[in-house]
């Protein structure tokens, strides 16, 4: 089994399938969708210092993730997702490693992200990967289901 992770167009059919699956899963897990769930604007990853990645096993798109600039030296991971039937195979770890490598290449010094309290596998992955909890940043300050993390790189 070969996992590849590479930049892709967030408007592609593969990307749209993954982004839609992400939204469906988050809506299933929560009574009310978190603040930042819904349409992913491709313009977010069309600026310098941003990227949208798709993970594939063989030729099948199985996961995605994006880097979106926040502040001068801070970037946010968004839409990190792996199809449920492909979890436990190291796909999320590969996406996260690739996003971190891109962040370093773009000369960021910190990565932030938000996940939710009903996503324990995500919380565990980020903790094992050196991320630490921080106060919720906008637009999640009042969202009691949000869990925000940061990592210095």
Rosetta blueprint (number, residue, H / E / L):
1 X L
2 X L
3 X E
4 X E
5 X E
6 X E
7 X E
8 X L
9 X L
10 X L
11 X L
12 X L
13 X H
14 X H
15 X H
16 X H
17 X H
18 X H
19 X H
20 X H
21 X H
22 X H
23 X H
24 X H
25 X H
26 X H
27 X H
28 X H
29 X H
30 X L
31 X L
32 X L
33 X L
34 X L
35 X L
36 X L
37 X L
38 X L
39 X L
40 X L
41 X L
42 X H
43 X H
44 X H
45 X H
46 X L
47 X L
48 X L
49 X L
50 X L
51 X E
52 X E
53 X E
54 X E
55 X E
56 X E
57 X E
58 X L
59 X L
60 X E
61 X E
62 X E
63 X E
64 X E
65 X E
66 X E
67 X E
68 X E
69 X E
70 X E
71 X E
72 X L
73 X L
74 X E
75 X E
76 X E
77 X E
78 X E
79 X E
80 X E
81 X E
82 X E
83 X L
84 X H
85 X H
86 X H
87 X L
88 X L
89 X L
90 X L
91 X H
92 X H
93 X H
94 X H
95 X H
96 X H
97 X H
98 X H
99 X H
100 X H
101 X H
102 X H
103 X H
104 X H
105 X H
106 X L
107 X L
108 X L
109 X L
110 X E
111 X E
112 X E
113 X E
114 X E
115 X E
116 X E
117 X L
118 X L
119 X L
120 X H
121 X H
122 X H
123 X H
124 X H
125 X H
126 X H
127 X H
128 X H
129 X L
130 X L
131 X L
132 X E
133 X E
134 X E
135 X L
136 X L
137 X L
138 X L
139 X L
140 X L
141 X L
142 X L
143 X L
144 X L
145 X L
146 X E
147 X E
148 X E
149 X E
150 X E
151 X E
152 X E
153 X L
